[in-house]
Amino acid sequence: MKKIILIANPAAGSERRDKIDKVVKILGERSPLKIFLTGKKGDAEESARSLNVNDADIVVVAGGDGTINEVINGLLGNPAIRIPVGIIPLGISNVLAHELGIPAGIEESCDIIFNGITRKINLGIVNGRYFSLMVGVGFDAAVVHALNPRFKAIFGKLAYILTGFRILPWYIPEEITVKTDTAEIIRGYHVIISNSRLYGGNFIVTPEAGIYKTGLDICIFQGRRRIDILRHVIGIVTNRHLRFKDTVYRKAETVDITSNGSIISQLDGDAFSGVPLKIISCKDAIEFIVPYNKNV
């Protein structure tokens, strides 16, 4: 019988805690279970990094993409342990769960922990930190940095839209320079570097990307005006952004991001550092438990 470590993010409110209690009951009835509940940013990463080789056979993450990102970095920062990761999607967008074909229902996602298969996925690394989804540089990063966590807990995805409209009138786009491993140099004002096909839920910014595909996909938006930003956002929502003349799409193994301005970034939906950024693709970096019949 496999031992499970459950790393769960209660976030805010009793509803999330009730869901975690349900996960604990289902998993605990079928396997020995040890539980880590996060209280603040960084707790999930520290819990994963502190595991010993005999502690568990599987790490299950009950939370959103930010919590999963922490667990990935914690596990890969611990060379003594290499065990597969399962997901119970309890976040707002659950992008990685969608990519892996994991359903939103608690019973269904718990069942995959026991009856799924393990599969290695590719990751990206930016300035030494792993990501499974994307790095955003420019306006979407500004939205993430400006987002109030309590506002996010109350309004969910709507909080990102409202925050975007709030900061747009005062946002000043600054030029970003993108250099790929082919030595091509492209300039723009908003850049998304993706390891995954999906973005922010079910939106598709980089349709040729995928967690099982090699390399990184880069979408560069070259419009500078605020009206261009709004047009690009609408283009993403309507899946028309790649038709715009001021949108550039590239693939690369490594990407360097620089700027003379005060540019900030986001990583898997959480605030990250400013530039410069060095981003590389990392093949078959970690194993996840996926549905056995997932067609990939």
Buried (B, 14 or more C-beta within 10 A) or exposed (E): EEBBBBBBBBBEEEEBBEBBEBBBEBBBEBBEBEBBBBEEBEBBBEBBBEBEEEBBBBBBBBBBBBBBBBBBBBBBBBEEBEBBBBBBBBBBBBBBBBBBBBBEEBEEBBBBBBEBBEBBBBBBBBBEBBBBBBBBBBBBBBBBBBBEEEBBBEBEEEBBEBBBEEBBEEBEBBBBBBBBBEEEEBEBBBBBBBBBBBBBEEBBBBBEBBBBBEBBBBBBBBBBEBEBBBBBBEBBEEEEBBEBEBBBBBBBBBBBBBBEBEBBBBBBBBBBBBBEBBBBBBEEBBBBBBBEEEEE
